Amino acid sequence: MQIGIPKEIKNNENRVAITPAGVINLVHAGQSVAVETRAGVVAGYSDQDYIDAGAIIVDAATAWGQDMVIKVKEPLASEYQYFRPGLILYTYLHLAANRPLTEALLASRVTAIGYETMIAPDGSLPLLTPMSQVAGRMAVQLGSQFLQTQYGGKGVLLGSVPGVAKCHVVIIGGGVVGLNAAKIALGMGAQVTVLDINPKILARIDDEFEGKVQTLFSDHQNLTLAVAAADLVIGAVLIPGAVAPKLVTAAMIRNMAPGSVVVDIPIDQGGIFETTTHATTFADPVYVVDGVIHYAVANIPGAVPKTATDALTAVTIPYAAKIGKLGVTDAAKADRMIFTGVNTYAGELTEQAVAESLNLPFHSLSTRL
């Protein structure tokens, strides 16, 4: 199979879908790889690195013209021109909050495989995990930055100093993102509270941090009180394939002190705050609602492209090699992970959570293969 790697064009998206080591793996598996020129430069990989690994360097149209295209982020509107029947697109899709992209994929009969819906037998999301780890850790760093006065924040140091009250970091969701955010926040010296609806997750966090993190069941009352008392709130809730639930109301935000910060990590799935009305970019990352700073960049790991690219390639390329060897139909039949990742197939929407979020017809992939 011929595999194309376009350069990411989202604002300040500096990751690339494959490392030279990933190219070597695909080439050894019998695939040919075409990488768009300068696609990996900011992530630390030159065109020559890819050539040495066995790829060819091409323009954007040629990269998109291959049998399968591997990306990092969802295609932007200017890239829809490359869609065509038979194209296999393998990337983060986040379709539940993106009707135009969903409709474009369906109209063009693209087979689109989303990293974020590839579910392991134990219910985990292995292709989402490394980016969730990065996003969770960075969310605390970013929130700490915007708490500084020069960014409009309340002028507090996350870890404080002896004799002065610590900042209160509230993390909503105790999954991979929340766990990693808690690690960094606690390490920086903050007072940390994690809310979740799953008692097993709360117990795991309590054990992980030996009781140093406050755990609370996530109900309306606990959310209201925790958000009001927080200096920094991190949204870390994900429902695979579905639009994110709006857990934090506008009234809760109004109860926060001016200059407080919220970081809405699942903004690419719609976000969990009523007041995060739109995604932002690294060029203009925040906006203020009721005196509270809202950070809503949809591709946080793009700020650390070397780390993120290396981590992403390690988990995505083995499945790309299997698709390249077997073709998407046989690969989906043979591997449940790939099966669960197929969001659109031959003009039909095959991810139920996306269909329900967008109120579009759902077609079970098992009846189509």
Beta strands, then each sheet from edge to edge (+ up, - down):
strand 1: 2-5
strand 2: 32-36
strand 3: 56-58
strand 4: 68-70
strand 5: 88-91
strand 6: 111-114
strand 7: 168-172
strand 8: 191-196
strand 9: 214-217
strand 10: 232-235
strand 11: 261-264
strand 12: 286-289
strand 13: 292-295
strand 14: 342-345
strand 15: 348-349
sheet 1: 3+ 2+ 1+ 4+ 5+ 6+ 14- 15+
sheet 2: 9+ 8+ 7+ 10+ 11+ 13+ 12-
end
